[in-house]
Amino acid sequence: MGSLAGKTALVTGASNGIGRGIAVRLGRDGALVGIHYGSSEARAKETLDLVEAEGGHGFLVQADLGVPGDGAQLMENFDTALAAAGGEPGLDILCNNAGYTALSYVESIDSETFDKLFNVNVKAPVFITQAALPRLRDNGRIIFTASCTTRIASPSVLGVGITKGAINTMVLTLAQHLGPRGIRVNGVAPGFTLTGATQKLFTVEKVRQWASDFSVFKRLGDPSDIADIVGFLASDEARWVSGQIIDASGGSWLGVPGFSLVGEEH
């Protein structure tokens, strides 16, 4: 049996990319996984197929995020889908992964884009968490997908960085607030990751190489790289970890690339 046997998880934005990787990892570890999706049931079913191919079990949960009442609606739909899947009421692991990304230079970002970034990346996780808390069992886990854009200046995605900064604050605050219930709250901060959403962009060799060079390992991240960290945070092995943002960027921009002292050979 996996380390999460008997646990129930909900992963938002699990129809593709990092969310899909997280769902597969948690399912492999034995959790019954709620696979949330917004618009593509077909992609969510693909995630479920991958979970089951790894020996796991899951069920689909549809809800639109970034709209009024999204948190409450998601959790109502979760309850219904969980019951249909034969699961016991309640939740052990909440992964607030769903997010929205858009180019957002300060000179060009418009109010509509700004609002959507905050509605999906900040407001939705707040109210999903609020609605989930009555269902979340003591000693549960809440795990957020943050971003290395809070550590690395990224002018082209200013709005994304601002919203993920809010996630960092949420992790700290909730970790302290929910600690008395034994609930651990942490986050992972990915860098450039090869997902369905970025695959087309990274087929351009120059772009792929440029993005790969950010990491000390000179490659793009894979969803499994981030999912394995989430798997650790969801496990009892991370029982003494809370209020942390784990960098999952492959050591992106740890220093000045290629710098060496004059005359020094490497």
VEXVOFI-678906 format. One line per field, with one value per residue (C-alpha): x, y, z; residue number from 1. Coordinates in nm, 3 decimals. Layout:
px	[X, ...]
py	[Y, ...]
pz	[Z, ...]
resi	[NUM, ...]
END
This chain:
px	[0.000, 0.115, 0.210, -0.117, -0.347, -0.684, -0.633, -0.848, -0.692, -0.820, -0.593, -0.715, -0.613, -0.533, -0.630, -0.281, 0.075, 0.191, -0.156, -0.172, 0.169, 0.059, -0.259, -0.065, 0.192, -0.068, -0.268, 0.044, 0.103, -0.241, -0.464, -0.810, -0.764, -1.023, -0.915, -1.047, -1.087, -1.246, -1.328, -1.176, -1.337, -1.147, -0.808, -0.926, -1.023, -0.673, -0.536, -0.769, -0.649, -0.288, -0.373, -0.538, -0.252, -0.023, -0.252, -0.428, -0.792, -0.957, -1.268, -1.344, -1.461, -1.569, -1.586, -1.509, -1.256, -1.218, -1.594, -1.812, -1.882, -1.616, -1.478, -1.814, -1.925, -1.604, -1.639, -2.008, -1.916, -1.631, -1.870, -2.104, -1.828, -1.658, -1.981, -2.039, -1.686, -1.762, -1.530, -1.584, -1.687, -1.398, -1.062, -0.701, -0.492, -0.583, -0.352, -0.428, -0.253, -0.478, -0.346, -0.363, -0.062, -0.048, 0.211, 0.185, 0.448, 0.370, 0.339, 0.083, -0.117, -0.484, -0.745, -0.922, -0.602, -0.506, -0.846, -0.838, -0.490, -0.607, -0.942, -0.786, -0.447, -0.541, -0.913, -0.999, -0.742, -0.857, -1.220, -1.146, -0.948, -1.226, -1.485, -1.253, -1.166, -1.485, -1.412, -1.036, -0.951, -0.714, -0.352, -0.438, -0.220, -0.266, -0.013, 0.003, 0.172, 0.369, 0.635, 1.001, 0.884, 0.870, 1.247, 1.359, 1.265, 1.039, 0.914, 0.713, 0.488, 0.463, 0.102, 0.183, 0.468, 0.246, -0.025, 0.227, 0.370, 0.023, 0.036, 0.362, 0.194, -0.103, 0.126, 0.289, -0.037, -0.234, 0.054, 0.042, -0.335, -0.403, -0.108, -0.314, -0.521, -0.206, -0.263, 0.058, 0.062, 0.344, 0.410, 0.627, 0.773, 0.837, 1.046, 1.027, 0.841, 0.752, 0.375, 0.100, 0.057, 0.427, 0.511, 0.445, 0.662, 0.950, 0.950, 1.142, 1.499, 1.633, 1.351, 1.395, 1.770, 1.723, 1.472, 1.684, 1.987, 1.809, 1.854, 2.191, 2.102, 2.053, 1.717, 1.349, 1.154, 0.918, 0.582, 0.709, 0.994, 0.741, 0.494, 0.757, 0.815, 0.440, 0.436, 0.694, 0.505, 0.185, 0.353, 0.421, 0.791, 0.725, 0.544, 0.779, 0.761, 0.509, 0.503, 0.767, 0.795, 1.014, 1.200, 1.130, 1.306, 1.614, 1.829, 1.731, 1.933, 2.124, 2.398, 2.549, 2.576, 2.931, 3.100, 3.459, 3.743, 3.987, 4.259, 4.078, 4.032, 3.754]
py	[0.000, 0.353, 0.607, 0.795, 0.493, 0.587, 0.958, 1.171, 1.449, 1.729, 1.878, 2.190, 2.240, 1.871, 1.822, 1.903, 1.998, 2.023, 1.949, 1.628, 1.527, 1.592, 1.389, 1.094, 1.108, 1.126, 0.845, 0.630, 0.692, 0.554, 0.861, 0.877, 1.181, 1.441, 1.564, 1.918, 2.071, 2.383, 2.342, 2.019, 1.704, 1.507, 1.615, 1.547, 1.193, 1.153, 1.243, 0.989, 0.724, 0.799, 0.780, 0.442, 0.318, 0.377, 0.171, 0.468, 0.574, 0.905, 1.091, 1.406, 1.735, 2.021, 2.384, 2.717, 2.922, 3.298, 3.354, 3.450, 3.157, 2.936, 2.796, 2.691, 2.546, 2.347, 2.190, 2.110, 1.937, 1.759, 1.622, 1.489, 1.332, 1.181, 1.015, 0.878, 0.733, 0.556, 0.768, 0.863, 1.228, 1.459, 1.568, 1.512, 1.685, 2.006, 2.108, 2.462, 2.427, 2.590, 2.917, 3.166, 3.310, 3.610, 3.849, 4.150, 4.420, 4.722, 4.938, 4.716, 4.518, 4.607, 4.599, 4.292, 4.083, 4.210, 4.114, 3.767, 3.699, 3.790, 3.615, 3.282, 3.294, 3.458, 3.492, 3.137, 2.967, 3.180, 3.081, 2.722, 2.690, 2.857, 2.615, 2.316, 2.378, 2.230, 1.915, 1.907, 1.660, 1.745, 1.669, 1.742, 1.913, 2.220, 2.261, 2.562, 2.593, 2.916, 3.041, 3.135, 3.469, 3.592, 3.535, 3.615, 3.948, 3.868, 4.195, 4.018, 3.846, 4.117, 4.028, 3.661, 3.744, 3.973, 3.708, 3.439, 3.674, 3.672, 3.290, 3.302, 3.519, 3.283, 2.987, 3.160, 3.287, 2.965, 2.756, 2.951, 2.976, 2.607, 2.463, 2.395, 2.150, 1.974, 2.096, 2.156, 2.431, 2.456, 2.555, 2.462, 2.725, 2.594, 2.760, 2.693, 2.362, 2.166, 2.126, 2.107, 2.482, 2.558, 2.278, 2.485, 2.770, 2.538, 2.370, 2.679, 2.568, 2.912, 2.966, 2.619, 2.669, 3.015, 2.878, 2.572, 2.787, 2.942, 2.615, 2.498, 2.163, 2.326, 2.169, 2.246, 2.115, 1.822, 1.810, 1.504, 1.712, 1.931, 1.649, 1.448, 1.741, 1.766, 1.393, 1.447, 1.740, 1.534, 1.244, 1.190, 1.227, 1.602, 1.604, 1.872, 2.103, 2.387, 2.745, 2.674, 2.755, 2.486, 2.613, 2.371, 2.560, 2.343, 2.607, 2.877, 3.197, 3.118, 3.356, 3.534, 3.273, 3.192, 3.432, 3.358, 3.556, 3.707, 3.454, 3.167, 2.857, 2.602]
pz	[0.000, -0.077, 0.185, 0.126, 0.138, 0.287, 0.211, -0.017, -0.223, -0.445, -0.711, -0.889, -1.250, -1.285, -1.649, -1.774, -1.690, -1.330, -1.193, -1.394, -1.264, -0.906, -0.950, -1.091, -0.810, -0.532, -0.691, -0.717, -0.346, -0.266, -0.236, -0.390, -0.614, -0.710, -1.054, -1.099, -1.441, -1.581, -1.949, -2.087, -1.958, -2.225, -2.086, -1.731, -1.838, -1.980, -1.636, -1.475, -1.721, -1.623, -1.253, -1.303, -1.523, -1.224, -1.002, -0.847, -0.819, -0.889, -0.999, -1.198, -1.048, -1.274, -1.164, -1.324, -1.129, -1.125, -1.104, -0.806, -0.575, -0.734, -0.409, -0.270, -0.604, -0.643, -0.301, -0.353, -0.680, -0.500, -0.237, -0.505, -0.714, -0.407, -0.297, -0.648, -0.642, -0.315, -0.103, 0.258, 0.311, 0.390, 0.255, 0.360, 0.095, -0.089, -0.374, -0.490, -0.824, -1.085, -1.220, -1.503, -1.685, -1.915, -2.052, -1.825, -1.865, -1.648, -1.962, -2.127, -1.870, -1.880, -1.609, -1.748, -1.750, -1.406, -1.265, -1.421, -1.281, -0.931, -0.961, -1.064, -0.890, -0.559, -0.499, -0.608, -0.379, -0.085, -0.122, -0.222, 0.099, 0.297, 0.158, 0.202, 0.566, 0.717, 0.514, 0.575, 0.846, 1.130, 1.035, 0.673, 0.416, 0.197, -0.082, -0.314, -0.651, -0.625, -0.868, -0.886, -1.032, -0.673, -0.647, -1.002, -1.160, -1.456, -1.611, -1.885, -1.627, -1.362, -1.283, -1.234, -0.996, -0.790, -0.754, -0.661, -0.399, -0.247, -0.246, -0.051, 0.211, 0.221, 0.288, 0.585, 0.731, 0.695, 0.829, 1.153, 1.166, 1.101, 1.290, 1.604, 1.398, 1.281, 0.925, 0.733, 0.469, 0.214, -0.144, -0.440, -0.672, -1.025, -1.293, -1.666, -1.699, -2.012, -2.010, -2.268, -2.236, -2.299, -2.542, -2.854, -2.727, -2.643, -2.985, -3.098, -3.030, -2.937, -2.687, -2.540, -2.497, -2.346, -2.093, -2.019, -1.943, -1.644, -1.451, -1.320, -1.480, -1.824, -1.892, -1.861, -1.568, -1.610, -1.426, -1.240, -1.095, -0.917, -0.846, -0.659, -0.423, -0.367, -0.297, -0.025, 0.126, 0.128, 0.305, 0.673, 0.597, 0.579, 0.914, 1.056, 0.753, 0.738, 0.616, 0.352, -0.017, -0.175, -0.481, -0.766, -1.045, -1.087, -0.922, -1.170, -1.147, -0.832, -0.944, -1.240, -1.520, -1.622, -1.380, -1.280, -1.131, -1.379, -1.458, -1.292, -1.501, -1.468]
resi	[1, 2, 3, 4, 5, 6, 7, 8, 9, 10, 11, 12, 13, 14, 15, 16, 17, 18, 19, 20, 21, 22, 23, 24, 25, 26, 27, 28, 29, 30, 31, 32, 33, 34, 35, 36, 37, 38, 39, 40, 41, 42, 43, 44, 45, 46, 47, 48, 49, 50, 51, 52, 53, 54, 55, 56, 57, 58, 59, 60, 61, 62, 63, 64, 65, 66, 67, 68, 69, 70, 71, 72, 73, 74, 75, 76, 77, 78, 79, 80, 81, 82, 83, 84, 85, 86, 87, 88, 89, 90, 91, 92, 93, 94, 95, 96, 97, 98, 99, 100, 101, 102, 103, 104, 105, 106, 107, 108, 109, 110, 111, 112, 113, 114, 115, 116, 117, 118, 119, 120, 121, 122, 123, 124, 125, 126, 127, 128, 129, 130, 131, 132, 133, 134, 135, 136, 137, 138, 139, 140, 141, 142, 143, 144, 145, 146, 147, 148, 149, 150, 151, 152, 153, 154, 155, 156, 157, 158, 159, 160, 161, 162, 163, 164, 165, 166, 167, 168, 169, 170, 171, 172, 173, 174, 175, 176, 177, 178, 179, 180, 181, 182, 183, 184, 185, 186, 187, 188, 189, 190, 191, 192, 193, 194, 195, 196, 197, 198, 199, 200, 201, 202, 203, 204, 205, 206, 207, 208, 209, 210, 211, 212, 213, 214, 215, 216, 217, 218, 219, 220, 221, 222, 223, 224, 225, 226, 227, 228, 229, 230, 231, 232, 233, 234, 235, 236, 237, 238, 239, 240, 241, 242, 243, 244, 245, 246, 247, 248, 249, 250, 251, 252, 253, 254, 255, 256, 257, 258, 259, 260, 261, 262, 263, 264, 265, 266]
END
